[in-house]
Amino acid sequence: MNKGRRIRDGLALARALPDRSLVTMVAAMSLLASLTFTGAVGARSLSDRWAKGAANLVTVQVPDPDKATSAAGRGASAATRVQAVLANLEAAPAVMRAHRLDGAELDRLLRPWIGDVGTAALPLPAVIEVDLAPGQTLPDPLISTLKTEAPGTLIEKNDDWRAQLHAIADSLLWCAGLATLLVGVIGAAVIGMATRLGLGARRESVTILHELGASDGYVAGRFGRRVAGLSLVGGLVGTLVSLPPIAVLARLMAPLAGGGSAEMGNMHGWWGFFTESLSSLMQGSAPQALLIGLGCIPLVVTLIGWVTAQVIVRVWLRRLP
């Protein structure tokens, strides 16, 4: 036998395994896994950002804001209760900004509940938005002073909202993890069926090789390498196909995450929006965890294919008479 001639063992796995159908199925599974993982990362990112913003925002409600203040303090020179509260808040080192909502802002906030009736005739409390410095909270002495000078003052720290946001994000992560696990199980089942079809198609050749002394590891390795190669191709195709919709979704969600605007116009605008979204994703604008996860999906699919083929072939060989 010539040294340069390739040694063939007769398995001919290129004809035994259903290449196109296996690659297509694995690509579909990879696409679903990519979209599911993207949804989980997006939910977690939005939750963290909104919760962080809520942690630095405090809402103060002052009833009967135009009444005179009832105690002496930092706002003693103020004529009304709301002026005294604002004076105390603005003097606090932890407060970066204290803004009282005017009538137009209150009308805009309450319009979904009261319609266009307006708030001018309603006995509403004064609402003050307080922006705290990062990592700061309103000190207890300041809260006591506010409630002393303006009895009935309510301070909402948004802790309940933060807890709800984290609970929603955690539930979405669990759902995404379960969906990803289900996709992996279905993918393993599909790869297992394809491997069994390949074994059935080459049953005679595999049996002869096994009787001639070929080890289980050799035969399983041949099938494992072939299935792993096809799985890698399918994983790459599915992940690449997922990039355009992921880029568009990331661009649409950018305003919610504190990014830029996402405006679209006519068909030319749609195409420009799409190309800009894809270019932004390729330049690394997406969260690093998302890019790393998407890069790992083809590798994970390849590992699943190799392990599944190895197990199926070894079990099949052990059952031979």
C-alpha positions in Angstrom: 0.0 0.0 0.0 1.4 3.4 -0.9 2.3 5.7 2.0 0.5 8.7 0.5 -2.8 6.8 0.0 -5.4 7.3 2.6 -6.5 4.2 4.6 -10.2 3.6 4.4 -12.1 1.3 6.8 -15.3 1.0 4.9 -17.6 3.0 7.2 -18.2 5.8 4.7 -19.9 8.0 7.3 -20.3 10.8 4.8 -23.0 8.8 3.1 -24.4 7.1 6.3 -25.3 10.2 8.3 -28.0 12.5 7.1 -25.7 15.6 6.7 -28.2 18.2 5.6 -31.1 17.3 7.9 -28.8 17.0 10.9 -27.1 20.4 10.2 -30.6 22.0 9.6 -32.0 20.6 12.9 -28.9 21.6 14.9 -29.0 25.1 13.3 -32.7 25.5 14.4 -31.9 24.4 17.9 -28.9 26.8 18.1 -31.1 29.6 16.8 -33.7 29.0 19.5 -31.0 28.7 22.2 -29.4 32.0 21.0 -32.7 33.9 21.1 -33.6 32.4 24.5 -30.3 33.3 26.0 -30.5 36.8 24.5 -33.9 37.3 26.1 -32.5 36.3 29.5 -29.5 38.6 29.3 -31.7 41.5 28.2 -34.2 41.0 31.0 -31.4 40.9 33.6 -29.7 44.0 32.2 -32.9 46.0 32.1 -33.8 44.8 35.6 -30.4 45.8 37.0 -30.4 49.2 35.4 -34.0 50.0 36.4 -33.4 48.7 39.9 -30.3 50.8 40.2 -32.2 53.9 39.0 -35.0 53.2 41.5 -32.5 52.9 44.3 -31.3 56.5 43.7 -34.8 58.0 43.4 -37.0 58.9 46.3 -40.4 60.3 46.1 -41.6 62.7 48.9 -45.3 63.6 49.2 -46.2 66.6 51.3 -49.9 67.0 52.2 -51.4 70.5 52.6 -48.3 71.9 51.0 -49.4 75.6 51.2 -50.0 75.5 55.0 -47.4 77.1 57.3 -44.7 74.9 58.7 -45.3 73.6 62.2 -41.8 73.4 63.7 -38.5 75.3 63.7 -35.6 73.7 61.8 -33.4 74.1 58.8 -36.5 75.3 56.8 -37.9 77.5 59.6 -37.7 80.6 57.5 -39.8 79.0 54.8 -43.4 80.2 54.6 -45.1 76.9 53.7 -44.7 73.2 54.5 -43.4 72.3 51.0 -40.9 75.1 51.0 -39.6 73.8 54.4 -39.3 70.3 53.1 -37.5 71.5 49.9 -35.1 73.6 52.0 -34.2 70.6 54.2 -33.7 68.3 51.2 -31.6 70.7 49.2 -29.3 71.2 52.2 -28.7 67.4 52.7 -25.3 66.2 51.5 -26.9 62.9 50.2 -29.3 64.8 47.9 -28.1 65.7 44.4 -31.4 67.2 43.2 -34.8 67.9 44.7 -37.5 68.8 42.2 -41.2 69.6 42.9 -43.5 68.4 40.1 -45.6 71.2 38.7 -49.3 71.0 37.6 -48.4 70.0 34.0 -46.2 67.2 35.2 -48.8 65.9 37.6 -51.5 66.1 34.9 -49.3 63.9 32.6 -48.7 61.4 35.3 -52.3 61.1 36.4 -53.9 61.3 32.9 -54.1 57.5 32.5 -56.2 57.3 35.6 -58.3 60.5 35.7 -58.3 61.4 32.0 -58.3 65.0 31.0 -60.1 66.2 34.1 -56.9 67.9 35.4 -55.4 68.2 38.9 -56.0 71.8 39.6 -59.3 71.2 41.4 -58.1 68.2 43.3 -56.6 68.4 46.8 -53.4 66.7 45.9 -50.2 66.7 48.0 -47.0 68.2 46.7 -44.8 65.6 45.0 -41.1 66.0 45.2 -38.6 63.9 43.2 -35.3 63.4 45.1 -32.2 62.2 43.2 -29.7 60.8 45.7 -26.0 60.4 45.2 -24.9 56.9 44.2 -24.9 54.6 47.2 -26.6 57.2 49.4 -29.8 57.1 51.4 -31.9 59.7 53.2 -30.6 59.8 56.8 -33.1 59.0 59.6 -32.6 62.5 61.3 -33.5 64.2 58.1 -36.6 62.0 57.7 -37.6 62.9 61.3 -37.1 66.6 60.6 -39.3 66.5 57.5 -42.1 64.7 59.3 -41.9 67.1 62.2 -42.0 70.3 60.1 -44.6 68.8 57.7 -46.7 66.2 59.6 -48.1 63.5 57.3 -45.2 63.6 54.8 -44.7 60.3 53.0 -41.4 59.1 51.8 -41.3 56.3 49.2 -37.9 54.6 48.8 -38.9 52.3 45.9 -37.7 49.2 47.7 -40.8 47.3 46.8 -40.3 48.2 43.1 -36.7 47.0 43.2 -37.7 43.7 44.8 -40.4 43.2 42.2 -38.0 44.0 39.3 -35.5 41.5 40.7 -38.2 38.9 41.1 -39.4 39.3 37.6 -35.8 39.1 36.2 -35.1 36.0 38.3 -38.3 34.3 37.0 -37.4 35.2 33.4 -33.9 33.7 34.0 -35.3 30.5 35.3 -37.7 30.3 32.4 -34.9 30.9 29.9 -32.7 28.3 31.6 -35.5 25.8 31.5 -36.1 26.6 27.8 -32.4 26.3 27.0 -32.2 23.0 28.8 -35.2 21.7 26.9 -33.7 22.8 23.6 -30.5 21.0 24.5 -32.4 17.8 25.4 -34.3 17.9 22.1 -31.1 18.6 20.2 -29.4 15.6 21.9 -32.5 13.4 21.0 -32.3 14.6 17.3 -28.5 13.9 17.2 -29.1 10.5 18.8 -31.7 9.6 16.2 -29.4 10.6 13.4 -26.6 8.5 14.9 -28.8 5.5 15.1 -29.8 6.0 11.5 -26.2 6.1 10.5 -25.5 2.9 12.5 -28.4 1.2 10.8 -27.2 2.3 7.4 -23.6 0.9 8.1 -24.6 -2.0 10.3 -22.8 -4.6 8.2 -19.6 -2.6 7.9 -19.6 -1.8 11.6 -20.2 -5.4 12.6 -17.4 -6.7 10.3 -14.9 -4.1 11.7 -15.9 -5.0 15.2 -15.4 -8.7 14.6 -12.0 -8.0 13.0 -10.9 -6.4 16.3 -11.9 -2.7 16.0 -12.4 -1.4 19.5 -15.6 0.3 20.7 -13.6 3.5 21.2 -12.4 3.5 17.5 -15.9 3.1 16.1 -17.4 5.5 18.5 -14.7 8.0 17.8 -15.3 7.9 14.1 -19.0 8.5 14.6 -18.3 11.1 17.3 -16.0 13.1 15.2 -18.4 13.1 12.2 -21.4 14.1 14.3 -19.4 16.8 16.2 -18.3 18.3 12.9 -21.8 18.5 11.6 -23.0 19.8 14.9 -20.4 22.5 14.8 -21.5 23.6 11.4 -25.1 23.7 12.5 -24.3 25.6 15.6 -22.4 28.2 13.7 -25.1 28.6 11.1 -27.9 28.9 13.8 -25.9 31.4 15.8 -25.1 33.6 12.8 -28.7 33.5 11.7 -29.7 34.8 15.1 -27.5 37.8 15.0 -29.8 40.0 12.8 -32.9 39.7 14.9 -30.8 40.1 18.1 -29.2 43.2 16.7 -32.6 44.8 15.9 -34.0 43.9 19.3 -31.0 45.3 21.1 -31.3 48.5 19.1 -35.1 48.8 19.9 -34.4 48.2 23.6 -31.5 50.8 23.7 -33.8 53.6 24.9 -35.1 51.5 27.8 -31.5 50.7 28.8 -30.4 54.4 28.7 -29.0 54.3 25.2 -29.9 56.4 22.2 -33.1 56.6 20.3 -34.3 54.0 17.9 -36.3 55.8 15.2 -37.4 54.1 11.9 -38.9 55.7 8.8 -39.7 54.3 5.4 -38.2 51.2 3.8 -34.9 52.9 3.3 -35.0 53.8 7.0 -35.8 50.2 8.0 -32.8 49.0 6.0 -30.5 51.7 7.5 -31.8 50.9 10.9 -31.1 47.2 10.3 -27.5 47.8 9.0 -26.7 50.2 11.8 -28.1 47.7 14.4 -26.0 44.9 13.0 -22.9 47.1 12.8 -23.4 48.2 16.4 -23.7 44.6 17.6 -20.5 43.6 15.7 -18.6 46.5 17.3 -19.3 45.2 20.8 -22.2 47.5 21.9 -24.1 44.5 23.4 -23.3 43.3 26.9 -20.2 41.2 27.2 -22.0 38.3 28.7 -24.3 38.2 25.7 -21.4 38.1 23.2 -19.5 35.4 25.2 -22.7 33.3 25.5 -23.4 33.5 21.8 -19.8 32.5 21.1 -20.1 29.5 23.4 -23.3 28.1 21.8 -21.6 26.4 18.8 -19.0 24.9 21.1 -21.7 23.6 23.5 -23.7 22.1 20.6 -20.5 20.4 19.3 -19.9 18.9 22.7 -23.5 17.7 22.9 -23.2 16.1 19.5 -19.9 14.4 20.3 -21.0 13.0 23.7 -24.4 11.9 22.3 -22.8 10.0 19.4 -20.2 8.4 21.7 -22.9 7.1 24.1 -25.3 5.9 21.4 -22.6 4.0 19.5 -21.0 2.4 22.5 -24.4 1.2 23.8 -25.2 -0.1 20.4 -21.9 -2.0 20.1 -22.4 -3.6 23.5 -25.7 -5.0 22.4 -24.1 -6.8 19.5 -24.1 -10.6 19.8 
